[in-house]
Amino acid sequence: GRSSYTRLLSLAISSLRAAMQTRTVRLAAKPRPTIEVTSKGSIKVNLILALWVAPNPLAAATVESNNQGFGVPLKIEISSEYIVDTMGMIREHRILESRLNGVLTPGDVFSRWIKGLTKEEEENGNARMVPSAMESLMDAITWVRSMQDRK
């Protein structure tokens, strides 16, 4: 639960901090968080983090604020939701979606695929239905091709 969540978040933050200290990664733009209270009473947070990744730290030292130089942009978008209890304490945190340079992360693609299969089963009255293997295979092939087209 909470200790695992805290440990994971701390690891991610310290890794990003270390990469920024070595100048391998730097902020390309100020982070843009948006926070919204939903009609259900939960809190939805969207964070856009624009980074500039230079594989060579010496190249990163020469990169100016206009993103000129050797490196690649990395735009991280994370949407999450905090479920709050009646006392106003956070009871649950769910990551709704994560994207890298506008593309769903592989974990999100897989998660949506599994959710689609389970939803299909629920809609059929929980009957022991085997999802169409051909449809599942075609979805996976389409996703792999879309990733190859981005190279």
C-alpha positions as CSV (number, residue, x, y, z in Angstrom):
1,G,0.0,0.0,0.0
2,R,1.2,3.3,1.1
3,S,4.9,2.5,1.8
4,S,5.3,0.9,-1.7
5,Y,3.6,3.9,-3.3
6,T,5.8,6.3,-1.4
7,R,8.9,4.3,-2.2
8,L,8.1,4.2,-5.9
9,L,7.3,7.9,-6.1
10,S,10.5,8.7,-4.2
11,L,12.5,6.6,-6.6
12,A,11.1,8.3,-9.7
13,I,11.7,11.8,-8.3
14,S,15.3,11.0,-7.2
15,S,16.1,9.4,-10.6
16,L,14.8,12.5,-12.4
17,R,16.7,14.8,-10.0
18,A,20.0,12.7,-10.6
19,A,19.5,12.9,-14.3
20,M,19.0,16.7,-14.1
21,Q,22.1,17.1,-11.9
22,T,24.3,15.2,-14.4
23,R,22.7,17.4,-17.2
24,T,21.6,14.4,-19.1
25,V,18.0,15.7,-18.7
26,R,16.8,19.2,-18.3
27,L,13.4,21.0,-18.3
28,A,12.5,22.2,-21.8
29,A,9.5,24.2,-20.4
30,K,8.0,24.9,-17.0
31,P,5.8,21.9,-15.8
32,R,2.1,22.4,-16.4
33,P,-0.1,20.8,-13.8
34,T,-3.9,21.2,-13.9
35,I,-6.0,20.3,-10.9
36,E,-9.8,19.8,-11.0
37,V,-12.4,18.7,-8.5
38,T,-14.8,16.4,-10.2
39,S,-18.6,16.1,-9.7
40,K,-17.9,12.8,-7.8
41,G,-15.7,14.7,-5.3
42,S,-12.5,13.1,-6.5
43,I,-9.5,15.2,-7.6
44,K,-8.2,14.9,-11.1
45,V,-4.6,15.9,-11.8
46,N,-3.0,16.3,-15.3
47,L,0.7,16.9,-15.4
48,I,2.7,17.8,-18.6
49,L,6.4,17.6,-18.1
50,A,8.5,18.7,-21.1
51,L,12.1,17.5,-21.0
52,W,15.2,17.7,-23.2
53,V,17.3,14.6,-23.1
54,A,20.9,14.8,-24.2
55,P,22.7,11.4,-24.2
56,N,26.1,13.1,-23.8
57,P,26.3,15.3,-20.7
58,L,28.9,17.5,-22.4
59,A,26.4,18.2,-25.2
60,A,23.7,19.1,-22.6
61,A,26.0,21.7,-21.1
62,T,26.1,23.5,-24.5
63,V,22.4,23.4,-25.2
64,E,20.7,26.7,-24.8
65,S,17.2,27.5,-23.7
66,N,15.9,27.4,-27.3
67,N,16.5,23.6,-27.5
68,Q,19.3,23.9,-30.0
69,G,22.0,21.2,-29.9
70,F,22.2,17.5,-29.7
71,G,19.3,15.8,-27.9
72,V,15.7,14.8,-28.1
73,P,12.5,16.2,-26.7
74,L,10.6,14.1,-24.3
75,K,7.0,15.1,-23.3
76,I,5.6,13.2,-20.4
77,E,1.8,13.5,-19.8
78,I,0.2,11.8,-16.8
79,S,-3.4,12.0,-15.8
80,S,-4.4,10.7,-12.4
81,E,-7.3,10.7,-10.0
82,Y,-7.3,10.9,-6.2
83,I,-10.3,9.4,-4.4
84,V,-11.0,11.3,-1.2
85,D,-12.9,9.9,1.8
86,T,-15.5,11.8,3.9
87,M,-12.7,13.2,6.1
88,G,-10.9,14.7,3.2
89,M,-8.1,12.2,3.2
90,I,-6.8,10.6,0.1
91,R,-8.0,7.0,0.1
92,E,-6.8,5.9,-3.4
93,H,-4.7,7.2,-6.2
94,R,-5.1,5.9,-9.8
95,I,-3.1,6.7,-12.8
96,L,-5.7,7.1,-15.6
97,E,-3.4,7.5,-18.5
98,S,0.3,8.1,-19.3
99,R,1.8,9.2,-22.6
100,L,5.3,9.7,-23.9
101,N,5.6,12.2,-26.8
102,G,1.8,11.9,-27.3
103,V,1.8,8.1,-27.5
104,L,0.2,5.9,-24.9
105,T,2.7,4.0,-22.9
106,P,2.9,0.2,-23.5
107,G,1.4,-0.4,-20.1
108,D,-1.6,1.8,-20.9
109,V,-2.1,0.0,-24.3
110,F,-2.0,-3.4,-22.6
111,S,-4.3,-2.2,-19.7
112,R,-6.9,-0.9,-22.2
113,W,-6.7,-4.1,-24.2
114,I,-7.4,-6.2,-21.0
115,K,-10.2,-3.9,-19.9
116,G,-11.8,-4.2,-23.3
117,L,-11.7,-8.0,-23.0
118,T,-13.2,-8.0,-19.6
119,K,-15.9,-5.5,-20.6
120,E,-16.8,-7.7,-23.5
121,E,-17.2,-10.6,-21.0
122,E,-19.4,-8.5,-18.7
123,E,-21.6,-7.3,-21.5
124,N,-22.4,-11.0,-22.4
125,G,-23.8,-11.7,-18.9
126,N,-20.6,-13.1,-17.5
127,A,-21.0,-16.1,-19.7
128,R,-17.7,-18.1,-20.2
129,M,-17.0,-16.5,-23.5
130,V,-13.7,-16.7,-25.2
131,P,-12.7,-13.4,-26.7
132,S,-12.1,-13.4,-30.4
133,A,-8.4,-14.4,-30.8
134,M,-8.3,-12.9,-34.3
135,E,-9.6,-9.5,-33.0
136,S,-7.1,-9.5,-30.2
137,L,-4.3,-10.5,-32.5
138,M,-5.2,-7.8,-35.0
139,D,-5.4,-5.1,-32.2
140,A,-1.9,-6.1,-31.1
141,I,-0.5,-6.0,-34.7
142,T,-2.1,-2.6,-35.3
143,W,-0.5,-1.3,-32.1
144,V,3.0,-2.6,-33.0
145,R,2.7,-1.1,-36.5
146,S,1.7,2.3,-35.1
147,M,4.8,2.2,-32.9
148,Q,7.0,1.3,-35.9
149,D,5.6,4.2,-38.0
150,R,6.7,6.7,-35.3
151,K,10.4,5.8,-35.8
